[in-house]
Amino acid sequence: MSADRRGPEGEAGRGLRLRLGLRRPAFELALDLTLPGRGISVLFGPSGCGKTSVLRCVAGLEPQARGLVRIGSEVWQDDEAGLRRPTWRRDLGYVFQEASLFEHLDVRRNLEYGLRRGAGSGAGAALQAAIELLGIAALLDRRVGALSGGERQRVAIARALATQPRLLLLDEPMAALDHARRQDILPWLERLRDELRIPMLYVTHAAEEVARLADQLVVLEAGRVRAVGAVAEVLADVQGPVVVGDDAGALLRARVIERDERWHLVRAAFEGGSFWVRDGGHAIGQAVRLRVLARDVSVQLQPPEQTSIQNHLPAIVQSITESADPSQALVRLSCGDSALLARLTRRAVHALQLAPGAQVWAQVKAVAVIA
């Protein structure tokens, strides 16, 4: 869509550079980040860690914020150079927890309000592309009060995209939705991630949203960056494991390559192996994300035989890290170019004489197809 303004700088030139400082009563925000020029960078952490403050600083809504905000070659704030653009001159779209639509207008006129703020003659085409991307053409004549929570948020995102932003900020856009409505809107957010050519900063403390949506993951704690990088790398880092949901675990990017109709399973291949998973109707060739929790991975020294566990593959022990529980250890395994985590008892680690470099077999009891 028209928001793709690649220009001569190309993909890398549209990256986001942030160096921010802001004092809060409970913490001091201090971060220094360089993020990609496309895809979703998720800001993750507990309530009150500074996630929304980062978005507000980027948007120019915090007068006391100091530092640097640059997207590609365009500088929105540079205190050393005495430069600070007001919010209305920052080429961004902002989607809040609540959709903030005009209740007295129908969907079409809400979108047209966003269109009036759009820059250039391509604004109309940008809006039409957003309508198609978010699947809201059938909603245009509805009153806002007749929309579900998920529909309202899709309209709010389309309105933000009508301004042809260089950056899209999303502040917990599903926080006000119940579980069913979240499941409705997640596929649309995945489509947004895959088809938009602009960077997005997405705030959440929900594990499912991290696993399904994140390309880059920034973990915040008390205003400081605890971890940052590609989501799979951050989640599989045993030095400071990010526990997303019930347990630490690995995230694998895979592709469906085979279907077993008799047993209602499909085989998903990733760099380093493949897993049989429940057939959720995914097409052959479709890209999926697989979530493997450390508690569902066991290790043995010999190839598994006569076992009910269907997924097992050769692996090499990369590292062994003690857990907060003195009886447990977290073992990182390399399977080709992919990584798995296994939560084992320290007694098992000792009995198997596991050490970095050991060749083992990983058995995976459960694999969740999350997207």
ZADREN-567702 format. One record per residue (C-alpha): x, y, z; residue in one letter; residue number from 1. Coordinates in steps of 0.02 Angstrom, whole numbers, padded with zeros to 5 digits. Layout:
! residues N
node xx: X&yy: Y&zz: Z&code: A&pos: NUM
...
***
This chain:
! residues 371
node xx: 00000&yy: 00000&zz: 00000&code: M&pos: 1
node xx: 00053&yy: 00181&zz: -00012&code: S&pos: 2
node xx: 00128&yy: 00179&zz: 00162&code: A&pos: 3
node xx: 00276&yy: 00085&zz: 00087&code: D&pos: 4
node xx: 00384&yy: 00239&zz: 00055&code: R&pos: 5
node xx: 00547&yy: 00147&zz: 00029&code: R&pos: 6
node xx: 00636&yy: 00287&zz: -00063&code: G&pos: 7
node xx: 00822&yy: 00282&zz: -00103&code: P&pos: 8
node xx: 00869&yy: 00225&zz: 00072&code: E&pos: 9
node xx: 00787&yy: 00055&zz: 00050&code: G&pos: 10
node xx: 00730&yy: -00059&zz: 00190&code: E&pos: 11
node xx: 00874&yy: -00030&zz: 00309&code: A&pos: 12
node xx: 00861&yy: 00159&zz: 00291&code: G&pos: 13
node xx: 00689&yy: 00161&zz: 00369&code: R&pos: 14
node xx: 00747&yy: 00090&zz: 00537&code: G&pos: 15
node xx: 00697&yy: 00169&zz: 00701&code: L&pos: 16
node xx: 00830&yy: 00245&zz: 00814&code: R&pos: 17
node xx: 00779&yy: 00286&zz: 00993&code: L&pos: 18
node xx: 00881&yy: 00357&zz: 01135&code: R&pos: 19
node xx: 00760&yy: 00412&zz: 01271&code: L&pos: 20
node xx: 00766&yy: 00475&zz: 01449&code: G&pos: 21
node xx: 00617&yy: 00519&zz: 01558&code: L&pos: 22
node xx: 00595&yy: 00528&zz: 01746&code: R&pos: 23
node xx: 00439&yy: 00448&zz: 01819&code: R&pos: 24
node xx: 00388&yy: 00438&zz: 02002&code: P&pos: 25
node xx: 00413&yy: 00249&zz: 02005&code: A&pos: 26
node xx: 00562&yy: 00232&zz: 01886&code: F&pos: 27
node xx: 00676&yy: 00321&zz: 01764&code: E&pos: 28
node xx: 00657&yy: 00277&zz: 01581&code: L&pos: 29
node xx: 00827&yy: 00256&zz: 01499&code: A&pos: 30
node xx: 00844&yy: 00160&zz: 01337&code: L&pos: 31
node xx: 00951&yy: 00157&zz: 01181&code: D&pos: 32
node xx: 00877&yy: 00055&zz: 01038&code: L&pos: 33
node xx: 00896&yy: 00028&zz: 00852&code: T&pos: 34
node xx: 00746&yy: -00064&zz: 00780&code: L&pos: 35
node xx: 00706&yy: -00130&zz: 00604&code: P&pos: 36
node xx: 00619&yy: -00027&zz: 00471&code: G&pos: 37
node xx: 00481&yy: -00155&zz: 00447&code: R&pos: 38
node xx: 00379&yy: -00276&zz: 00553&code: G&pos: 39
node xx: 00319&yy: -00273&zz: 00732&code: I&pos: 40
node xx: 00437&yy: -00229&zz: 00874&code: S&pos: 41
node xx: 00347&yy: -00280&zz: 01033&code: V&pos: 42
node xx: 00380&yy: -00188&zz: 01196&code: L&pos: 43
node xx: 00348&yy: -00319&zz: 01330&code: F&pos: 44
node xx: 00350&yy: -00315&zz: 01518&code: G&pos: 45
node xx: 00242&yy: -00297&zz: 01674&code: P&pos: 46
node xx: 00124&yy: -00152&zz: 01703&code: S&pos: 47
node xx: 00217&yy: 00005&zz: 01753&code: G&pos: 48
node xx: 00384&yy: -00040&zz: 01671&code: C&pos: 49
node xx: 00381&yy: 00104&zz: 01545&code: G&pos: 50
node xx: 00307&yy: 00027&zz: 01387&code: K&pos: 51
node xx: 00174&yy: 00160&zz: 01357&code: T&pos: 52
node xx: 00298&yy: 00297&zz: 01408&code: S&pos: 53
node xx: 00409&yy: 00244&zz: 01263&code: V&pos: 54
node xx: 00265&yy: 00265&zz: 01140&code: L&pos: 55
node xx: 00220&yy: 00434&zz: 01213&code: R&pos: 56
node xx: 00401&yy: 00493&zz: 01199&code: C&pos: 57
node xx: 00410&yy: 00436&zz: 01017&code: V&pos: 58
node xx: 00247&yy: 00527&zz: 00980&code: A&pos: 59
node xx: 00309&yy: 00688&zz: 01062&code: G&pos: 60
node xx: 00178&yy: 00682&zz: 01200&code: L&pos: 61
node xx: 00303&yy: 00694&zz: 01344&code: E&pos: 62
node xx: 00373&yy: 00871&zz: 01357&code: P&pos: 63
node xx: 00505&yy: 00818&zz: 01484&code: Q&pos: 64
node xx: 00573&yy: 00675&zz: 01378&code: A&pos: 65
node xx: 00752&yy: 00696&zz: 01319&code: R&pos: 66
node xx: 00855&yy: 00609&zz: 01186&code: G&pos: 67
node xx: 00843&yy: 00560&zz: 01002&code: L&pos: 68
node xx: 00699&yy: 00497&zz: 00894&code: V&pos: 69
node xx: 00743&yy: 00461&zz: 00713&code: R&pos: 70
node xx: 00656&yy: 00357&zz: 00580&code: I&pos: 71
node xx: 00767&yy: 00328&zz: 00429&code: G&pos: 72
node xx: 00850&yy: 00495&zz: 00394&code: S&pos: 73
node xx: 00704&yy: 00595&zz: 00465&code: E&pos: 74
node xx: 00740&yy: 00665&zz: 00638&code: V&pos: 75
node xx: 00590&yy: 00702&zz: 00750&code: W&pos: 76
node xx: 00688&yy: 00745&zz: 00905&code: Q&pos: 77
node xx: 00871&yy: 00778&zz: 00940&code: D&pos: 78
node xx: 00902&yy: 00876&zz: 01099&code: D&pos: 79
node xx: 01088&yy: 00893&zz: 01065&code: E&pos: 80
node xx: 01045&yy: 00984&zz: 00904&code: A&pos: 81
node xx: 00902&yy: 01082&zz: 00984&code: G&pos: 82
node xx: 00772&yy: 00997&zz: 00872&code: L&pos: 83
node xx: 00600&yy: 00942&zz: 00929&code: R&pos: 84
node xx: 00452&yy: 00920&zz: 00811&code: R&pos: 85
node xx: 00279&yy: 00938&zz: 00887&code: P&pos: 86
node xx: 00166&yy: 00784&zz: 00880&code: T&pos: 87
node xx: 00064&yy: 00847&zz: 00734&code: W&pos: 88
node xx: 00223&yy: 00856&zz: 00627&code: R&pos: 89
node xx: 00276&yy: 00678&zz: 00667&code: R&pos: 90
node xx: 00222&yy: 00562&zz: 00527&code: D&pos: 91
node xx: 00144&yy: 00428&zz: 00636&code: L&pos: 92
node xx: -00018&yy: 00336&zz: 00673&code: G&pos: 93
node xx: -00070&yy: 00299&zz: 00853&code: Y&pos: 94
node xx: -00192&yy: 00163&zz: 00907&code: V&pos: 95
node xx: -00244&yy: 00164&zz: 01090&code: F&pos: 96
node xx: -00317&yy: 00031&zz: 01206&code: Q&pos: 97
node xx: -00489&yy: 00102&zz: 01173&code: E&pos: 98
node xx: -00535&yy: 00130&zz: 00991&code: A&pos: 99
node xx: -00582&yy: 00314&zz: 01024&code: S&pos: 100
node xx: -00702&yy: 00324&zz: 00877&code: L&pos: 101
node xx: -00834&yy: 00459&zz: 00857&code: F&pos: 102
node xx: -00995&yy: 00380&zz: 00918&code: E&pos: 103
node xx: -01106&yy: 00502&zz: 00821&code: H&pos: 104
node xx: -01027&yy: 00453&zz: 00654&code: L&pos: 105
node xx: -01037&yy: 00293&zz: 00554&code: D&pos: 106
node xx: -00881&yy: 00195&zz: 00507&code: V&pos: 107
node xx: -00862&yy: 00281&zz: 00339&code: R&pos: 108
node xx: -00861&yy: 00455&zz: 00413&code: R&pos: 109
node xx: -00742&yy: 00402&zz: 00553&code: N&pos: 110
node xx: -00622&yy: 00345&zz: 00418&code: L&pos: 111
node xx: -00646&yy: 00504&zz: 00319&code: E&pos: 112
node xx: -00595&yy: 00601&zz: 00473&code: Y&pos: 113
node xx: -00429&yy: 00510&zz: 00467&code: G&pos: 114
node xx: -00420&yy: 00541&zz: 00280&code: L&pos: 115
node xx: -00429&yy: 00729&zz: 00305&code: R&pos: 116
node xx: -00268&yy: 00716&zz: 00405&code: R&pos: 117
node xx: -00185&yy: 00610&zz: 00269&code: G&pos: 118
node xx: -00039&yy: 00688&zz: 00177&code: A&pos: 119
node xx: -00035&yy: 00704&zz: -00011&code: G&pos: 120
node xx: -00144&yy: 00646&zz: -00153&code: S&pos: 121
node xx: -00116&yy: 00462&zz: -00111&code: G&pos: 122
node xx: -00216&yy: 00472&zz: 00051&code: A&pos: 123
node xx: -00374&yy: 00405&zz: -00030&code: G&pos: 124
node xx: -00283&yy: 00255&zz: -00102&code: A&pos: 125
node xx: -00201&yy: 00225&zz: 00069&code: A&pos: 126
node xx: -00371&yy: 00222&zz: 00153&code: L&pos: 127
node xx: -00443&yy: 00102&zz: 00025&code: Q&pos: 128
node xx: -00293&yy: -00011&zz: 00047&code: A&pos: 129
node xx: -00317&yy: -00006&zz: 00236&code: A&pos: 130
node xx: -00502&yy: -00051&zz: 00216&code: I&pos: 131
node xx: -00455&yy: -00203&zz: 00113&code: E&pos: 132
node xx: -00309&yy: -00252&zz: 00223&code: L&pos: 133
node xx: -00417&yy: -00251&zz: 00381&code: L&pos: 134
node xx: -00573&yy: -00324&zz: 00300&code: G&pos: 135
node xx: -00693&yy: -00186&zz: 00352&code: I&pos: 136
node xx: -00779&yy: -00145&zz: 00186&code: A&pos: 137
node xx: -00941&yy: -00224&zz: 00249&code: A&pos: 138
node xx: -00939&yy: -00111&zz: 00403&code: L&pos: 139
node xx: -00932&yy: 00058&zz: 00317&code: L&pos: 140
node xx: -01116&yy: 00103&zz: 00340&code: D&pos: 141
node xx: -01131&yy: 00039&zz: 00518&code: R&pos: 142
node xx: -01145&yy: 00152&zz: 00667&code: R&pos: 143
node xx: -01000&yy: 00137&zz: 00788&code: V&pos: 144
node xx: -01116&yy: 00078&zz: 00926&code: G&pos: 145
node xx: -01160&yy: -00076&zz: 00823&code: A&pos: 146
node xx: -00979&yy: -00136&zz: 00810&code: L&pos: 147
node xx: -00897&yy: -00269&zz: 00917&code: S&pos: 148
node xx: -00738&yy: -00225&zz: 01011&code: G&pos: 149
node xx: -00630&yy: -00311&zz: 00881&code: G&pos: 150
node xx: -00718&yy: -00222&zz: 00738&code: E&pos: 151
node xx: -00695&yy: -00054&zz: 00825&code: R&pos: 152
node xx: -00508&yy: -00083&zz: 00840&code: Q&pos: 153
node xx: -00493&yy: -00133&zz: 00658&code: R&pos: 154
node xx: -00579&yy: 00029&zz: 00609&code: V&pos: 155
node xx: -00464&yy: 00128&zz: 00725&code: A&pos: 156
node xx: -00311&yy: 00049&zz: 00644&code: I&pos: 157
node xx: -00377&yy: 00086&zz: 00469&code: A&pos: 158
node xx: -00407&yy: 00267&zz: 00520&code: R&pos: 159
node xx: -00227&yy: 00279&zz: 00581&code: A&pos: 160
node xx: -00162&yy: 00206&zz: 00418&code: L&pos: 161
node xx: -00263&yy: 00332&zz: 00317&code: A&pos: 162
node xx: -00136&yy: 00464&zz: 00370&code: T&pos: 163
node xx: 00001&yy: 00367&zz: 00274&code: Q&pos: 164
node xx: 00114&yy: 00358&zz: 00427&code: P&pos: 165
node xx: 00297&yy: 00313&zz: 00424&code: R&pos: 166
node xx: 00274&yy: 00231&zz: 00595&code: L&pos: 167
node xx: 00125&yy: 00147&zz: 00679&code: L&pos: 168
node xx: 00111&yy: 00146&zz: 00869&code: L&pos: 169
node xx: -00008&yy: 00020&zz: 00950&code: L&pos: 170
node xx: -00033&yy: 00034&zz: 01138&code: D&pos: 171
node xx: -00110&yy: -00130&zz: 01199&code: E&pos: 172
node xx: -00244&yy: -00127&zz: 01063&code: P&pos: 173
node xx: -00324&yy: -00287&zz: 01130&code: M&pos: 174
node xx: -00320&yy: -00248&zz: 01316&code: A&pos: 175
node xx: -00505&yy: -00202&zz: 01320&code: A&pos: 176
node xx: -00562&yy: -00357&zz: 01223&code: L&pos: 177
node xx: -00619&yy: -00523&zz: 01292&code: D&pos: 178
node xx: -00535&yy: -00685&zz: 01239&code: H&pos: 179
node xx: -00655&yy: -00720&zz: 01095&code: A&pos: 180
node xx: -00635&yy: -00546&zz: 01021&code: R&pos: 181
node xx: -00445&yy: -00559&zz: 01037&code: R&pos: 182
node xx: -00449&yy: -00718&zz: 00934&code: Q&pos: 183
node xx: -00551&yy: -00624&zz: 00803&code: D&pos: 184
node xx: -00427&yy: -00482&zz: 00784&code: I&pos: 185
node xx: -00261&yy: -00575&zz: 00799&code: L&pos: 186
node xx: -00264&yy: -00640&zz: 00619&code: P&pos: 187
node xx: -00290&yy: -00461&zz: 00557&code: W&pos: 188
node xx: -00142&yy: -00400&zz: 00659&code: L&pos: 189
node xx: -00037&yy: -00541&zz: 00585&code: E&pos: 190
node xx: -00089&yy: -00485&zz: 00412&code: R&pos: 191
node xx: -00043&yy: -00307&zz: 00458&code: L&pos: 192
node xx: 00130&yy: -00366&zz: 00510&code: R&pos: 193
node xx: 00158&yy: -00468&zz: 00353&code: D&pos: 194
node xx: 00093&yy: -00343&zz: 00223&code: E&pos: 195
node xx: 00133&yy: -00169&zz: 00288&code: L&pos: 196
node xx: 00302&yy: -00095&zz: 00239&code: R&pos: 197
node xx: 00320&yy: 00017&zz: 00390&code: I&pos: 198
node xx: 00387&yy: -00015&zz: 00565&code: P&pos: 199
node xx: 00265&yy: -00040&zz: 00709&code: M&pos: 200
node xx: 00294&yy: -00020&zz: 00895&code: L&pos: 201
node xx: 00171&yy: -00132&zz: 00989&code: Y&pos: 202
node xx: 00146&yy: -00127&zz: 01177&code: V&pos: 203
node xx: 00082&yy: -00281&zz: 01270&code: T&pos: 204
node xx: 00106&yy: -00387&zz: 01425&code: H&pos: 205
node xx: 00008&yy: -00533&zz: 01348&code: A&pos: 206
node xx: 00109&yy: -00690&zz: 01311&code: A&pos: 207
node xx: 00002&yy: -00743&zz: 01163&code: E&pos: 208
node xx: 00025&yy: -00577&zz: 01075&code: E&pos: 209
node xx: 00214&yy: -00588&zz: 01094&code: V&pos: 210
node xx: 00222&yy: -00764&zz: 01023&code: A&pos: 211
node xx: 00104&yy: -00730&zz: 00878&code: R&pos: 212
node xx: 00149&yy: -00554&zz: 00825&code: L&pos: 213
node xx: 00326&yy: -00505&zz: 00873&code: A&pos: 214
node xx: 00469&yy: -00496&zz: 00748&code: D&pos: 215
node xx: 00582&yy: -00404&zz: 00870&code: Q&pos: 216
node xx: 00558&yy: -00414&zz: 01058&code: L&pos: 217
node xx: 00608&yy: -00278&zz: 01180&code: V&pos: 218
node xx: 00591&yy: -00332&zz: 01362&code: V&pos: 219
node xx: 00575&yy: -00186&zz: 01484&code: L&pos: 220
node xx: 00595&yy: -00186&zz: 01672&code: E&pos: 221
node xx: 00581&yy: -00028&zz: 01777&code: A&pos: 222
node xx: 00617&yy: 00083&zz: 01627&code: G&pos: 223
node xx: 00771&yy: -00012&zz: 01569&code: R&pos: 224
node xx: 00798&yy: -00134&zz: 01425&code: V&pos: 225
node xx: 00823&yy: -00308&zz: 01496&code: R&pos: 226
node xx: 00835&yy: -00397&zz: 01328&code: A&pos: 227
node xx: 00816&yy: -00352&zz: 01144&code: V&pos: 228
node xx: 00829&yy: -00448&zz: 00980&code: G&pos: 229
node xx: 00738&yy: -00563&zz: 00861&code: A&pos: 230
node xx: 00594&yy: -00640&zz: 00959&code: V&pos: 231
node xx: 00655&yy: -00820&zz: 00940&code: A&pos: 232
node xx: 00830&yy: -00774&zz: 01001&code: E&pos: 233
node xx: 00767&yy: -00678&zz: 01153&code: V&pos: 234
node xx: 00647&yy: -00815&zz: 01206&code: L&pos: 235
node xx: 00782&yy: -00950&zz: 01192&code: A&pos: 236
node xx: 00915&yy: -00853&zz: 01289&code: D&pos: 237
node xx: 00951&yy: -00956&zz: 01446&code: V&pos: 238
node xx: 01063&yy: -00821&zz: 01523&code: Q&pos: 239
node xx: 00911&yy: -00716&zz: 01559&code: G&pos: 240
node xx: 00761&yy: -00820&zz: 01504&code: P&pos: 241
node xx: 00606&yy: -00720&zz: 01466&code: V&pos: 242
node xx: 00462&yy: -00818&zz: 01538&code: V&pos: 243
node xx: 00316&yy: -00784&zz: 01422&code: V&pos: 244
node xx: 00161&yy: -00869&zz: 01489&code: G&pos: 245
node xx: 00176&yy: -01022&zz: 01600&code: D&pos: 246
node xx: 00356&yy: -01064&zz: 01564&code: D&pos: 247
node xx: 00512&yy: -01025&zz: 01465&code: A&pos: 248
node xx: 00513&yy: -01097&zz: 01291&code: G&pos: 249
node xx: 00570&yy: -01084&zz: 01111&code: A&pos: 250
node xx: 00483&yy: -01006&zz: 00961&code: L&pos: 251
node xx: 00513&yy: -01086&zz: 00790&code: L&pos: 252
node xx: 00470&yy: -01020&zz: 00618&code: R&pos: 253
node xx: 00411&yy: -01166&zz: 00513&code: A&pos: 254
node xx: 00318&yy: -01213&zz: 00355&code: R&pos: 255
node xx: 00187&yy: -01349&zz: 00330&code: V&pos: 256
node xx: 00258&yy: -01480&zz: 00212&code: I&pos: 257
node xx: 00149&yy: -01635&zz: 00233&code: E&pos: 258
node xx: -00025&yy: -01688&zz: 00288&code: R&pos: 259
node xx: -00078&yy: -01854&zz: 00365&code: D&pos: 260
node xx: -00266&yy: -01854&zz: 00338&code: E&pos: 261
node xx: -00291&yy: -02020&zz: 00426&code: R&pos: 262
node xx: -00224&yy: -01956&zz: 00592&code: W&pos: 263
node xx: -00271&yy: -01772&zz: 00570&code: H&pos: 264
node xx: -00091&yy: -01713&zz: 00581&code: L&pos: 265
node xx: 00024&yy: -01603&zz: 00477&code: V&pos: 266
node xx: 00214&yy: -01598&zz: 00474&code: R&pos: 267
node xx: 00295&yy: -01428&zz: 00496&code: A&pos: 268
node xx: 00477&yy: -01409&zz: 00446&code: A&pos: 269
node xx: 00598&yy: -01284&zz: 00522&code: F&pos: 270
node xx: 00785&yy: -01253&zz: 00513&code: E&pos: 271
node xx: 00849&yy: -01408&zz: 00599&code: G&pos: 272
node xx: 00705&yy: -01532&zz: 00588&code: G&pos: 273
node xx: 00517&yy: -01552&zz: 00582&code: S&pos: 274
node xx: 00372&yy: -01588&zz: 00701&code: F&pos: 275
node xx: 00206&yy: -01674&zz: 00680&code: W&pos: 276
node xx: 00069&yy: -01561&zz: 00748&code: V&pos: 277
node xx: -00120&yy: -01556&zz: 00753&code: R&pos: 278
node xx: -00199&yy: -01517&zz: 00586&code: D&pos: 279
node xx: -00278&yy: -01347&zz: 00604&code: G&pos: 280
node xx: -00322&yy: -01332&zz: 00421&code: G&pos: 281
node xx: -00158&yy: -01252&zz: 00369&code: H&pos: 282
node xx: -00117&yy: -01265&zz: 00185&code: A&pos: 283
node xx: 00037&yy: -01354&zz: 00121&code: I&pos: 284
node xx: 00173&yy: -01223&zz: 00106&code: G&pos: 285
node xx: 00094&yy: -01108&zz: 00235&code: Q&pos: 286
node xx: 00211&yy: -01024&zz: 00359&code: A&pos: 287
node xx: 00172&yy: -01056&zz: 00543&code: V&pos: 288
node xx: 00248&yy: -01017&zz: 00711&code: R&pos: 289
node xx: 00278&yy: -01159&zz: 00834&code: L&pos: 290
node xx: 00291&yy: -01135&zz: 01023&code: R&pos: 291
node xx: 00384&yy: -01271&zz: 01119&code: V&pos: 292
node xx: 00387&yy: -01251&zz: 01309&code: L&pos: 293
node xx: 00542&yy: -01306&zz: 01403&code: A&pos: 294
node xx: 00437&yy: -01414&zz: 01519&code: R&pos: 295
node xx: 00379&yy: -01517&zz: 01368&code: D&pos: 296
node xx: 00556&yy: -01562&zz: 01311&code: V&pos: 297
node xx: 00651&yy: -01712&zz: 01380&code: S&pos: 298
node xx: 00825&yy: -01775&zz: 01338&code: V&pos: 299
node xx: 00899&yy: -01948&zz: 01313&code: Q&pos: 300
node xx: 01065&yy: -02014&zz: 01253&code: L&pos: 301
node xx: 01003&yy: -02147&zz: 01131&code: Q&pos: 302
node xx: 00880&yy: -02133&zz: 00984&code: P&pos: 303
node xx: 00704&yy: -02155&zz: 01054&code: P&pos: 304
node xx: 00619&yy: -02321&zz: 01017&code: E&pos: 305
node xx: 00443&yy: -02382&zz: 01051&code: Q&pos: 306
node xx: 00386&yy: -02218&zz: 01129&code: T&pos: 307
node xx: 00219&yy: -02130&zz: 01120&code: S&pos: 308
node xx: 00309&yy: -01964&zz: 01092&code: I&pos: 309
node xx: 00302&yy: -01932&zz: 00905&code: Q&pos: 310
node xx: 00425&yy: -01788&zz: 00893&code: N&pos: 311
node xx: 00609&yy: -01821&zz: 00927&code: H&pos: 312
node xx: 00766&yy: -01759&zz: 00842&code: L&pos: 313
node xx: 00954&yy: -01758&zz: 00868&code: P&pos: 314
node xx: 01024&yy: -01609&zz: 00960&code: A&pos: 315
node xx: 01182&yy: -01541&zz: 01040&code: I&pos: 316
node xx: 01188&yy: -01469&zz: 01216&code: V&pos: 317
node xx: 01240&yy: -01286&zz: 01204&code: Q&pos: 318
node xx: 01227&yy: -01231&zz: 01385&code: S&pos: 319
node xx: 01159&yy: -01279&zz: 01554&code: I&pos: 320
node xx: 01095&yy: -01145&zz: 01671&code: T&pos: 321
node xx: 01037&yy: -01162&zz: 01850&code: E&pos: 322
node xx: 00856&yy: -01118&zz: 01883&code: S&pos: 323
node xx: 00783&yy: -01017&zz: 02026&code: A&pos: 324
node xx: 00718&yy: -01185&zz: 02087&code: D&pos: 325
node xx: 00872&yy: -01274&zz: 02158&code: P&pos: 326
node xx: 00810&yy: -01442&zz: 02092&code: S&pos: 327
node xx: 00796&yy: -01381&zz: 01912&code: Q&pos: 328
node xx: 00910&yy: -01334&zz: 01768&code: A&pos: 329
node xx: 00874&yy: -01253&zz: 01600&code: L&pos: 330
node xx: 00964&yy: -01336&zz: 01454&code: V&pos: 331
node xx: 00981&yy: -01251&zz: 01286&code: R&pos: 332
node xx: 00989&yy: -01372&zz: 01139&code: L&pos: 333
node xx: 01040&yy: -01333&zz: 00960&code: S&pos: 334
node xx: 00948&yy: -01425&zz: 00823&code: C&pos: 335
node xx: 01034&yy: -01366&zz: 00665&code: G&pos: 336
node xx: 01005&yy: -01180&zz: 00658&code: D&pos: 337
node xx: 00861&yy: -01185&zz: 00783&code: S&pos: 338
node xx: 00862&yy: -01190&zz: 00973&code: A&pos: 339
node xx: 00754&yy: -01281&zz: 01100&code: L&pos: 340
node xx: 00749&yy: -01264&zz: 01288&code: L&pos: 341
node xx: 00727&yy: -01412&zz: 01406&code: A&pos: 342
node xx: 00685&yy: -01395&zz: 01590&code: R&pos: 343
node xx: 00764&yy: -01544&zz: 01677&code: L&pos: 344
node xx: 00800&yy: -01592&zz: 01856&code: T&pos: 345
node xx: 00980&yy: -01566&zz: 01908&code: R&pos: 346
node xx: 00980&yy: -01748&zz: 01957&code: R&pos: 347
node xx: 00940&yy: -01797&zz: 01776&code: A&pos: 348
node xx: 01077&yy: -01682&zz: 01711&code: V&pos: 349
node xx: 01201&yy: -01769&zz: 01827&code: H&pos: 350
node xx: 01139&yy: -01945&zz: 01787&code: A&pos: 351
node xx: 01154&yy: -01916&zz: 01600&code: L&pos: 352
node xx: 01321&yy: -01826&zz: 01623&code: Q&pos: 353
node xx: 01259&yy: -01684&zz: 01514&code: L&pos: 354
node xx: 01383&yy: -01548&zz: 01469&code: A&pos: 355
node xx: 01402&yy: -01421&zz: 01328&code: P&pos: 356
node xx: 01444&yy: -01512&zz: 01167&code: G&pos: 357
node xx: 01357&yy: -01675&zz: 01215&code: A&pos: 358
node xx: 01257&yy: -01757&zz: 01075&code: Q&pos: 359
node xx: 01083&yy: -01805&zz: 01133&code: V&pos: 360
node xx: 00907&yy: -01838&zz: 01072&code: W&pos: 361
node xx: 00770&yy: -01713&zz: 01113&code: A&pos: 362
node xx: 00594&yy: -01780&zz: 01139&code: Q&pos: 363
node xx: 00455&yy: -01653&zz: 01123&code: V&pos: 364
node xx: 00291&yy: -01700&zz: 01207&code: K&pos: 365
node xx: 00188&yy: -01551&zz: 01147&code: A&pos: 366
node xx: 00202&yy: -01420&zz: 01010&code: V&pos: 367
node xx: 00081&yy: -01276&zz: 00996&code: A&pos: 368
node xx: 00042&yy: -01201&zz: 00826&code: V&pos: 369
node xx: 00012&yy: -01021&zz: 00875&code: I&pos: 370
node xx: -00003&yy: -00934&zz: 00707&code: A&pos: 371
***
